[in-house]
Amino acid sequence: MKINQIYVNLPVKDVAKTRTFWTKLGFAVNEQFSNENAVSIVLNEQSIFVMFLKEEFFKTFTNRPLAKGDTTQVLLAIGTDSREDLDYIIQTAVENGGSKYSEPQDNGWMYQSAFADPDGHQWEVMFADMSQFPQQ
């Protein structure tokens, strides 16, 4: 079996604010799956999508309570094509209502940093140069 797409679903308080935040980061919106209750952000065309669902709408898909406050349910990790792309995403996220929750880490072959979006979802951003991966 092979999985060919992933749809991450996350609750948000304000769909319009979320749309603005992610489009300022440079990501496209799939309008077919977007409305006043949801915005579909395309992280990787044809394969990776994030469905940001208004909290009330999100709750219609589960009978479990939403994680609130200082809890962490999931860490989301995304990879970039360059260190510059990573730095741009972090800087733009912070300038547009997100927050940085860790300082950049440079491991030589891998460079990473992290931000929280306006709803507190944590995003780990990394760039890896596998040609520099340490040989054992």
DSSP file with accessible surface (Angstrom, degrees, kcal/mol):
  #  RESIDUE AA STRUCTURE BP1 BP2  ACC     N-H-->O    O-->H-N    N-H-->O    O-->H-N    TCO  KAPPA ALPHA  PHI   PSI    X-CA   Y-CA   Z-CA
    1    1 A M              0   0  223      0, 0.0     2,-0.4     0, 0.0     0, 0.0   0.000 360.0 360.0 360.0 144.3    0.0    0.0    0.0
    2    2 A K        -     0   0  183      0, 0.0     2,-0.5     0, 0.0     0, 0.0  -0.998 360.0-142.2-133.1 130.4    1.2    3.5   -0.7
    3    3 A I        -     0   0  127     -2,-0.4     3,-0.1     1,-0.1     0, 0.0  -0.790  16.8-177.9 -88.1 131.3   -0.2    6.8    0.7
    4    4 A N        +     0   0  122     -2,-0.5     2,-0.3     1,-0.2    -1,-0.1   0.528  62.0  25.0-111.1  -6.7   -0.2    9.5   -2.0
    5    5 A Q        -     0   0   70      2,-0.0     2,-0.4    43,-0.0    43,-0.2  -0.989  57.8-153.8-150.4 156.0   -1.6   12.5    0.0
    6    6 A I  E     -a   48   0A  87     41,-2.7    43,-2.6    -2,-0.3     2,-0.5  -1.000   3.8-168.3-133.8 135.4   -1.8   13.8    3.5
    7    7 A Y  E     -a   49   0A  90     -2,-0.4     2,-0.5    41,-0.2    43,-0.2  -0.970   8.1-162.4-120.6 110.8   -4.5   16.1    4.9
    8    8 A V  E     -a   50   0A  34     41,-2.6    43,-3.7    -2,-0.5     2,-0.5  -0.813   8.0-155.2 -91.9 130.8   -3.7   17.5    8.3
    9    9 A N  E     +a   51   0A  78     -2,-0.5    43,-0.2    41,-0.2    41,-0.0  -0.951  16.9 174.1-111.8 125.7   -6.7   19.0   10.1
   10   10 A L  E     -a   52   0A  10     41,-2.6    43,-2.8    -2,-0.5     2,-0.2  -0.987  28.6-121.2-133.0 140.1   -6.2   21.6   12.7
   11   11 A P  E     -a   53   0A  22      0, 0.0     2,-0.3     0, 0.0    43,-0.2  -0.534  31.8-178.6 -79.0 144.4   -8.7   23.8   14.7
   12   12 A V  E     -a   54   0A   0     41,-2.4    43,-2.3    -2,-0.2     3,-0.2  -0.970  30.6-141.7-138.2 156.4   -8.5   27.6   14.5
   13   13 A K  S    S+     0   0  129     -2,-0.3     2,-0.5     1,-0.3    43,-0.1   0.858  94.1  29.2 -81.8 -38.4  -10.4   30.4   16.0
   14   14 A D     >  -     0   0   80      1,-0.1     4,-2.2    40,-0.1    -1,-0.3  -0.920  59.2-169.9-133.9 105.9  -10.5   32.7   12.9
   15   15 A V  H  > S+     0   0   13     -2,-0.5     4,-2.7    21,-0.3     5,-0.2   0.905  90.2  51.2 -62.9 -42.9  -10.4   31.2    9.4
   16   16 A A  H  > S+     0   0   62      1,-0.2     4,-2.4     2,-0.2    -1,-0.2   0.923 110.8  48.0 -63.3 -42.9   -9.9   34.6    7.7
   17   17 A K  H  > S+     0   0  117      1,-0.2     4,-2.5     2,-0.2    -1,-0.2   0.907 112.3  50.0 -63.4 -40.8   -6.9   35.4    9.9
   18   18 A T  H  X S+     0   0    3     -4,-2.2     4,-2.4     2,-0.2     5,-0.3   0.917 108.8  52.0 -64.1 -44.2   -5.5   32.0    9.3
   19   19 A R  H  X S+     0   0   68     -4,-2.7     4,-2.4     1,-0.2     5,-0.2   0.946 111.6  46.9 -56.5 -48.3   -5.9   32.4    5.5
   20   20 A T  H  X S+     0   0   66     -4,-2.4     4,-2.2     1,-0.2    -2,-0.2   0.926 110.8  52.3 -61.5 -45.6   -4.0   35.7    5.7
   21   21 A F  H  X S+     0   0    4     -4,-2.5     4,-1.0     1,-0.2    -1,-0.2   0.947 114.0  41.2 -57.0 -51.4   -1.2   34.3    7.8
   22   22 A W  H  <>S+     0   0    2     -4,-2.4     5,-2.0     1,-0.2     4,-0.3   0.854 112.8  52.4 -73.1 -33.3   -0.5   31.3    5.6
   23   23 A T  H ><5S+     0   0   61     -4,-2.4     3,-1.4    -5,-0.3    -1,-0.2   0.879 105.6  56.0 -70.9 -31.6   -0.8   33.2    2.3
   24   24 A K  H 3<5S+     0   0  107     -4,-2.2    -1,-0.2     1,-0.3    -2,-0.2   0.797 101.4  58.0 -67.2 -25.9    1.7   35.8    3.6
   25   25 A L  T 3<5S-     0   0    7     -4,-1.0    -1,-0.3    -5,-0.2    -2,-0.2   0.582 127.7-103.9 -75.9 -10.5    4.1   32.8    4.2
   26   26 A G  T < 5S+     0   0   61     -3,-1.4     2,-0.3     1,-0.3    -3,-0.2   0.533  74.9 136.7 103.3   9.4    3.7   32.1    0.4
   27   27 A F      < -     0   0   39     -5,-2.0    -1,-0.3     1,-0.1     2,-0.1  -0.655  48.9-123.2 -94.6 146.8    1.4   29.1    0.5
   28   28 A A  E     -B   42   0A  60     14,-0.7    14,-2.8    -2,-0.3     2,-0.4  -0.448  16.0-130.4 -83.3 158.4   -1.5   28.7   -1.9
   29   29 A V  E     -B   41   0A  27     12,-0.2     2,-1.0    -2,-0.1    12,-0.2  -0.906   8.2-139.7-107.6 133.5   -5.2   28.2   -0.9
   30   30 A N    >   -     0   0   37     10,-2.8     3,-1.3    -2,-0.4    10,-0.5  -0.831  18.7-169.0 -89.6 100.1   -7.2   25.4   -2.5
   31   31 A E  G >  S+     0   0  112     -2,-1.0     3,-1.6     1,-0.3    -1,-0.2   0.757  76.8  72.1 -64.7 -25.9  -10.5   27.3   -2.9
   32   32 A Q  G 3  S+     0   0  159      1,-0.3    -1,-0.3    -3,-0.1    -2,-0.0   0.835 108.7  33.5 -58.7 -31.2  -12.4   24.2   -3.7
   33   33 A F  G <  S+     0   0   93     -3,-1.3     2,-0.4     7,-0.1    -1,-0.3   0.084 104.8  93.6-112.3  21.6  -12.2   23.1    0.0
   34   34 A S    <   +     0   0   17     -3,-1.6     2,-0.2     5,-0.2     5,-0.2  -0.929  38.2 128.2-120.7 142.0  -12.3   26.6    1.5
   35   35 A N  B >  S-C   38   0A  81      3,-3.0     3,-0.8    -2,-0.4    -2,-0.0  -0.836  75.1 -56.0-161.9-160.2  -15.2   28.6    2.9
   36   36 A E  T 3  S+     0   0  143     -2,-0.2   -21,-0.3     1,-0.2   -20,-0.1   0.706 135.2  43.7 -68.5 -16.7  -16.2   30.5    6.1
   37   37 A N  T 3  S+     0   0   49      1,-0.2    17,-2.8   -22,-0.1     2,-0.3   0.551 122.2  19.2-101.8 -10.6  -15.6   27.3    8.1
   38   38 A A  E <   -CD  35  53A   4     -3,-0.8    -3,-3.0    15,-0.2     2,-0.4  -0.997  50.4-157.2-157.9 152.0  -12.4   26.1    6.6
   39   39 A V  E     - D   0  52A   0     13,-2.0    13,-2.7    -2,-0.3     2,-0.7  -0.996  16.7-148.2-133.9 130.2   -9.3   27.1    4.6
   40   40 A S  E     - D   0  51A   0    -10,-0.5   -10,-2.8    -2,-0.4     2,-0.5  -0.886  14.1-163.2 -99.9 113.9   -7.3   24.5    2.7
   41   41 A I  E     -BD  29  50A   0      9,-2.9     9,-2.6    -2,-0.7     2,-0.8  -0.837  12.3-139.8-100.9 131.8   -3.6   25.4    2.6
   42   42 A V  E     +BD  28  49A  24    -14,-2.8   -14,-0.7    -2,-0.5     7,-0.2  -0.818  25.8 170.5 -93.8 109.6   -1.4   23.7    0.0
   43   43 A L  E    S+     0   0A  33      5,-2.1     2,-0.3    -2,-0.8     6,-0.2   0.807  80.7  10.4 -85.2 -35.4    2.0   22.9    1.5
   44   44 A N  E >> S- D   0  48A  85      4,-1.9     3,-2.5   -17,-0.0     4,-2.3  -0.903  93.2-110.1-145.7 115.7    3.1   20.7   -1.4
   45   45 A E  T 34 S+     0   0  145     -2,-0.3     4,-0.1     1,-0.3    -3,-0.0  -0.132  98.1   2.6 -51.4 131.5    1.0   20.7   -4.6
   46   46 A Q  T 34 S+     0   0  131      1,-0.1    -1,-0.3     2,-0.1     3,-0.1   0.358 135.5  43.8  76.0  -3.1   -0.7   17.4   -5.1
   47   47 A S  T <4 S+     0   0   34     -3,-2.5   -41,-2.7     1,-0.3     2,-0.5   0.685  99.5  45.8-140.8 -32.4    0.4   15.8   -1.9
   48   48 A I  E  <  +aD   6  44A  63     -4,-2.3    -5,-2.1   -43,-0.2    -4,-1.9  -0.963  55.3 164.4-130.3 122.0    0.4   17.8    1.4
   49   49 A F  E     -aD   7  42A  12    -43,-2.6   -41,-2.6    -2,-0.5     2,-0.5  -0.960  24.0-149.9-133.2 146.2   -2.6   19.9    2.6
   50   50 A V  E     -aD   8  41A   1     -9,-2.6    -9,-2.9    -2,-0.3     2,-0.8  -0.982   8.9-156.6-117.6 123.8   -3.5   21.5    5.9
   51   51 A M  E     -aD   9  40A  24    -43,-3.7   -41,-2.6    -2,-0.5     2,-0.7  -0.892   6.3-162.8 -97.8 107.0   -7.2   21.9    6.5
   52   52 A F  E     -aD  10  39A   0    -13,-2.7   -13,-2.0    -2,-0.8     2,-0.4  -0.866  15.0-167.4 -91.4 113.6   -7.6   24.7    9.1
   53   53 A L  E     -aD  11  38A   6    -43,-2.8   -41,-2.4    -2,-0.7   -15,-0.2  -0.887  28.0-107.5-110.1 132.9  -11.2   24.3   10.4
   54   54 A K  E >>  -a   12   0A  78    -17,-2.8     4,-3.1    -2,-0.4     3,-0.7  -0.284  39.9-114.3 -51.7 137.1  -13.1   26.8   12.6
   55   55 A E  H 3> S+     0   0   27    -43,-2.3     4,-2.3     1,-0.3     5,-0.1   0.860 115.2  50.9 -48.9 -45.8  -13.2   25.3   16.1
   56   56 A E  H 34 S+     0   0  114      1,-0.2     4,-0.4     2,-0.2    -1,-0.3   0.893 114.9  43.5 -61.4 -39.6  -16.9   24.8   16.1
   57   57 A F  H X4 S+     0   0   65     -3,-0.7     3,-1.4     1,-0.2     4,-0.3   0.913 110.1  56.1 -71.4 -41.6  -16.8   23.0   12.7
   58   58 A F  H >< S+     0   0   37     -4,-3.1     3,-2.2     1,-0.3     4,-0.3   0.900  99.6  61.2 -55.4 -41.8  -13.7   21.0   13.8
   59   59 A K  G >< S+     0   0  109     -4,-2.3     3,-1.0     1,-0.3    -1,-0.3   0.712  89.8  69.4 -63.3 -19.2  -15.7   19.7   16.7
   60   60 A T  G <  S+     0   0  101     -3,-1.4    -1,-0.3    -4,-0.4    -2,-0.2   0.634  97.0  54.1 -73.6 -10.5  -18.2   18.1   14.4
   61   61 A F  G <  S+     0   0  140     -3,-2.2     2,-0.3    -4,-0.3    -1,-0.2   0.459 112.9  36.4 -99.8  -5.1  -15.5   15.6   13.3
   62   62 A T    <   -     0   0   53     -3,-1.0    -1,-0.1    -4,-0.3     4,-0.1  -0.994  53.9-151.9-146.8 152.8  -14.6   14.3   16.8
   63   63 A N  S    S+     0   0  159     -2,-0.3    -4,-0.1     2,-0.1    -1,-0.1   0.263  75.5  93.5-104.2   9.1  -16.2   13.5   20.1
   64   64 A R  S    S-     0   0  171      1,-0.1    -2,-0.1    -5,-0.0     2,-0.0  -0.720  84.0-101.0-100.1 152.5  -13.0   14.3   22.0
   65   65 A P        -     0   0  123      0, 0.0     2,-0.2     0, 0.0    -1,-0.1  -0.343  38.3-109.6 -69.9 151.9  -12.1   17.7   23.6
   66   66 A L        -     0   0   26      1,-0.1     2,-0.2    -4,-0.1    -7,-0.0  -0.558  34.1-104.4 -78.1 145.3   -9.7   20.0   21.8
   67   67 A A        -     0   0   50     -2,-0.2     2,-0.3     2,-0.0    -1,-0.1  -0.505  50.6-175.4 -66.3 132.5   -6.3   20.5   23.3
   68   68 A K    >   -     0   0   99     -2,-0.2     3,-1.1     4,-0.0     2,-0.2  -0.914  35.1  -5.8-130.6 160.3   -6.3   24.0   24.9
   69   69 A G  T 3  S-     0   0   80     -2,-0.3    -2,-0.0     1,-0.2     0, 0.0  -0.361 124.2  -4.0  67.0-126.4   -3.9   26.3   26.6
   70   70 A D  T 3  S+     0   0  159     -2,-0.2    -1,-0.2     2,-0.1     2,-0.2   0.150 102.4 112.5 -95.2  20.7   -0.4   25.1   27.3
   71   71 A T    <   -     0   0   78     -3,-1.1     2,-0.5     2,-0.0    -4,-0.0  -0.586  53.3-149.7 -88.7 155.4   -0.9   21.6   26.0
   72   72 A T        +     0   0   85     -2,-0.2     3,-0.1     1,-0.1    -2,-0.1  -0.989  19.9 171.0-125.5 121.4    0.8   20.2   22.9
   73   73 A Q        +     0   0  143     -2,-0.5     2,-0.3     1,-0.3    -1,-0.1   0.789  69.8   0.5 -94.1 -36.7   -1.0   17.5   20.9
   74   74 A V        -     0   0   68      2,-0.0    48,-0.5    48,-0.0     2,-0.5  -0.996  54.1-141.5-154.1 147.0    1.3   17.4   17.9
   75   75 A L  E     -e  122   0B  95     -2,-0.3     2,-0.5    -3,-0.1    48,-0.2  -0.980  23.8-150.5-108.4 127.9    4.5   18.9   16.5
   76   76 A L  E     -e  123   0B  20     46,-2.3    48,-3.8    -2,-0.5     2,-0.4  -0.854   9.7-162.0-102.0 130.9    4.3   19.5   12.8
   77   77 A A  E     -e  124   0B  76     -2,-0.5     2,-0.4    46,-0.2    48,-0.2  -0.946   9.0-179.5-118.0 132.7    7.5   19.3   10.8
   78   78 A I  E     -e  125   0B  29     46,-2.8    48,-2.3    -2,-0.4     2,-0.3  -0.971  16.3-140.5-129.4 145.6    8.0   20.7    7.3
   79   79 A G  E     -e  126   0B  61     -2,-0.4     2,-0.2    46,-0.2    48,-0.2  -0.807  12.9-157.6-105.8 147.6   11.2   20.7    5.2
   80   80 A T        -     0   0   22     46,-2.6    48,-0.4    -2,-0.3     3,-0.1  -0.730  25.9-121.9-116.9 169.7   12.4   23.5    2.9
   81   81 A D  S    S+     0   0  146     -2,-0.2     2,-0.3     1,-0.1    46,-0.1   0.585  90.5  10.4 -85.8 -12.3   14.7   23.6   -0.1
   82   82 A S  S  > S-     0   0   25     44,-0.1     4,-1.8     1,-0.1    -1,-0.1  -0.991  71.1-110.3-159.3 163.5   17.3   26.0    1.5
   83   83 A R  H  > S+     0   0   83     -2,-0.3     4,-2.7     1,-0.2     5,-0.2   0.866 118.7  56.9 -63.0 -37.0   18.4   27.7    4.7
   84   84 A E  H  > S+     0   0  133      1,-0.2     4,-2.4     2,-0.2    -1,-0.2   0.892 104.8  50.2 -64.3 -41.0   17.2   30.9    3.2
   85   85 A D  H  > S+     0   0   73      2,-0.2     4,-2.4     1,-0.2    -1,-0.2   0.915 111.1  50.1 -61.6 -42.7   13.7   29.5    2.7
   86   86 A L  H  X S+     0   0    0     -4,-1.8     4,-2.4     2,-0.2     5,-0.2   0.957 111.4  47.0 -60.7 -49.9   13.6   28.4    6.3
   87   87 A D  H  X S+     0   0   67     -4,-2.7     4,-2.6     1,-0.2     5,-0.2   0.895 111.5  52.3 -60.6 -39.3   14.8   31.8    7.6
   88   88 A Y  H  X S+     0   0  118     -4,-2.4     4,-2.9     2,-0.2     5,-0.3   0.927 109.2  49.0 -62.9 -45.4   12.1   33.5    5.4
   89   89 A I  H  X S+     0   0   15     -4,-2.4     4,-2.5     2,-0.2    -2,-0.2   0.940 113.8  45.5 -61.4 -47.0    9.3   31.3    6.8
   90   90 A I  H  X S+     0   0   11     -4,-2.4     4,-2.4     2,-0.2     5,-0.2   0.957 115.8  45.7 -62.8 -49.0   10.3   31.9   10.4
   91   91 A Q  H  X S+     0   0  112     -4,-2.6     4,-2.4    -5,-0.2    -2,-0.2   0.934 115.3  46.5 -61.0 -46.3   10.7   35.7   10.0
   92   92 A T  H  X S+     0   0    9     -4,-2.9     4,-1.0    -5,-0.2     6,-0.2   0.891 110.4  53.7 -66.6 -38.1    7.5   36.1    8.0
   93   93 A A  H ><>S+     0   0    0     -4,-2.5     5,-2.8    -5,-0.3     3,-0.7   0.947 111.6  44.9 -60.1 -46.8    5.6   33.9   10.6
   94   94 A V  H ><5S+     0   0   65     -4,-2.4     3,-1.1     1,-0.2    -2,-0.2   0.906 111.1  53.4 -66.3 -39.5    6.7   36.1   13.4
   95   95 A E  H 3<5S+     0   0  122     -4,-2.4    -1,-0.2     1,-0.2    -2,-0.2   0.688 110.9  48.8 -68.0 -17.0    6.0   39.3   11.5
   96   96 A N  T <<5S-     0   0   44     -4,-1.0    -1,-0.2    -3,-0.7    -2,-0.2  -0.027 133.6 -70.3-119.6  30.5    2.4   38.2   10.9
   97   97 A G  T < 5S+     0   0   51     -3,-1.1    -3,-0.2     1,-0.3    -2,-0.1   0.391  97.8 110.5 105.1  -3.6    1.2   37.1   14.2
   98   98 A G      < -     0   0   12     -5,-2.8     2,-0.3    -6,-0.2    -1,-0.3  -0.304  55.3-135.6 -88.5-178.1    3.1   33.9   14.9
   99   99 A S  E     -F  116   0B  63     17,-2.3    17,-3.3    -2,-0.1     2,-0.4  -0.994  10.3-123.9-140.7 148.2    5.8   33.4   17.5
  100  100 A K  E     +F  115   0B  87     -2,-0.3    15,-0.2    15,-0.2     3,-0.1  -0.749  24.4 179.2 -88.2 131.0    9.2   31.8   17.5
  101  101 A Y  E     +     0   0B  74     13,-1.1     2,-0.3    -2,-0.4    14,-0.2   0.412  63.9  30.3-119.0   6.0    9.5   29.1   20.2
  102  102 A S  E    S-F  114   0B  32     12,-0.8    12,-0.8     3,-0.0    -1,-0.2  -0.981  77.6-114.7-155.7 150.8   13.1   27.9   19.6
  103  103 A E  E     -     0   0B 133     -2,-0.3     9,-0.1     1,-0.1    -2,-0.0  -0.485  50.3 -85.5 -77.6 153.3   16.3   29.4   18.4
  104  104 A P  E     -     0   0B  51      0, 0.0     2,-0.5     0, 0.0     9,-0.2  -0.278  40.9-152.4 -58.3 144.6   17.8   28.1   15.1
  105  105 A Q  E     -F  112   0B  92      7,-2.9     7,-2.3    -3,-0.1     2,-0.6  -0.992   5.2-162.5-122.1 127.3   20.0   25.0   15.5
  106  106 A D  E     +F  111   0B  87     -2,-0.5     5,-0.2     5,-0.2     3,-0.1  -0.935  16.6 169.5-113.8 110.0   22.7   24.3   13.0
  107  107 A N        -     0   0   82      3,-3.4     2,-2.0    -2,-0.6     4,-0.1   0.074  53.2-113.5-103.3  19.8   24.0   20.7   13.0
  108  108 A G  S    S+     0   0   58      1,-0.2    -1,-0.1     2,-0.2    25,-0.1  -0.523 112.5  38.9  83.7 -72.3   26.0   21.1    9.8
  109  109 A W  S    S+     0   0   56     -2,-2.0    20,-3.4    23,-0.2     2,-0.4   0.715 123.4  42.2 -83.1 -20.5   24.0   18.8    7.6
  110  110 A M  E     - G   0 128B  33     18,-0.2    -3,-3.4    22,-0.1     2,-0.4  -0.994  61.3-171.4-133.3 136.0   20.7   20.0    9.1
  111  111 A Y  E     +FG 106 127B  21     16,-2.8    16,-2.8    -2,-0.4     2,-0.3  -0.980  19.0 169.8-123.3 132.1   19.5   23.4   10.0
  112  112 A Q  E     +FG 105 126B  39     -7,-2.3    -7,-2.9    -2,-0.4     2,-0.3  -0.982  14.8 162.2-146.5 155.8   16.2   23.9   11.9
  113  113 A S  E     - G   0 125B   2     12,-2.3    12,-3.1    -2,-0.3     2,-0.3  -0.891  21.8-137.5-155.1-176.8   14.0   26.4   13.7
  114  114 A A  E     -FG 102 124B   0    -12,-0.8   -13,-1.1    -2,-0.3   -12,-0.8  -1.000  13.0-175.5-154.9 150.6   10.4   26.6   14.8
  115  115 A F  E     -FG 100 123B   0      8,-2.2     8,-3.4    -2,-0.3     2,-0.4  -0.958  20.6-134.4-140.4 159.3    7.4   28.8   15.1
  116  116 A A  E     -FG  99 122B  10    -17,-3.3   -17,-2.3    -2,-0.3     6,-0.2  -0.952  26.4-131.9-109.7 135.5    3.9   28.7   16.5
  117  117 A D    >   -     0   0    5      4,-2.3     3,-2.6    -2,-0.4   -20,-0.1  -0.208  41.5 -84.1 -76.8 176.1    1.1   30.0   14.3
  118  118 A P  T 3  S+     0   0   38      0, 0.0    -1,-0.1     0, 0.0   -20,-0.0   0.758 132.1  51.5 -57.9 -21.9   -1.5   32.4   15.7
  119  119 A D  T 3  S-     0   0   41      2,-0.1   -21,-0.1  -105,-0.0    -2,-0.0   0.378 121.7-105.8 -93.9   4.1   -3.6   29.5   17.1
  120  120 A G    <   +     0   0   46     -3,-2.6     2,-0.2     1,-0.3   -22,-0.0   0.476  66.4 151.6  89.2   2.1   -0.5   28.1   18.8
  121  121 A H        -     0   0   32      1,-0.1    -4,-2.3    -5,-0.1     2,-0.4  -0.517  44.3-128.8 -67.8 131.2    0.1   25.1   16.5
  122  122 A Q  E     -eG  75 116B  40    -48,-0.5   -46,-2.3    -2,-0.2     2,-0.5  -0.730  23.6-168.9 -92.0 129.3    3.8   24.3   16.6
  123  123 A W  E     -eG  76 115B   4     -8,-3.4    -8,-2.2    -2,-0.4     2,-0.5  -0.967   8.1-158.2-121.7 115.2    5.7   24.1   13.3
  124  124 A E  E     -eG  77 114B  49    -48,-3.8   -46,-2.8    -2,-0.5     2,-0.4  -0.821  13.7-162.3 -88.4 128.5    9.2   22.7   13.1
  125  125 A V  E     +eG  78 113B   0    -12,-3.1   -12,-2.3    -2,-0.5     2,-0.3  -0.955  13.8 174.8-117.4 131.4   11.0   23.9   10.0
  126  126 A M  E     -eG  79 112B  59    -48,-2.3   -46,-2.6    -2,-0.4     2,-0.4  -0.965  25.2-161.7-138.3 152.1   14.1   22.2    8.7
  127  127 A F  E     - G   0 111B  43    -16,-2.8   -16,-2.8    -2,-0.3     2,-0.4  -0.999  18.5-169.6-126.6 129.1   16.5   22.1    5.8
  128  128 A A  E     - G   0 110B  29    -48,-0.4     2,-0.8    -2,-0.4   -18,-0.2  -0.979  17.3-162.0-124.4 131.3   18.7   19.0    5.4
  129  129 A D    >   -     0   0   61    -20,-3.4     3,-2.2    -2,-0.4     4,-0.2  -0.886  10.0-171.0-106.2  93.4   21.7   18.6    3.1
  130  130 A M  G >  S+     0   0  117     -2,-0.8     3,-1.4     1,-0.3    -1,-0.1   0.739  80.1  69.0 -64.8 -19.6   21.9   14.8    3.0
  131  131 A S  G 3  S+     0   0   91      1,-0.3    -1,-0.3    -3,-0.1   -22,-0.0   0.720 102.8  47.5 -68.2 -17.8   25.3   15.0    1.2
  132  132 A Q  G <  S+     0   0  120     -3,-2.2    -1,-0.3   -23,-0.2   -23,-0.2   0.331  80.8 131.1-101.8   4.3   26.7   16.4    4.5
  133  133 A F  S <  S-     0   0   84     -3,-1.4   -25,-0.0    -4,-0.2    -3,-0.0  -0.354  70.0-101.8 -59.7 131.4   25.1   13.7    6.7
  134  134 A P        -     0   0   67      0, 0.0     2,-0.4     0, 0.0    -1,-0.1  -0.313  33.0-132.8 -59.8 133.3   27.7   12.3    9.0
  135  135 A Q              0   0  169     -3,-0.1    -3,-0.0     1,-0.0     0, 0.0  -0.711 360.0 360.0 -87.0 136.9   29.1    8.9    7.9
  136  136 A Q              0   0  222     -2,-0.4    -1,-0.0     0, 0.0     0, 0.0  -0.631 360.0 360.0 -90.0 360.0   29.3    6.2   10.6
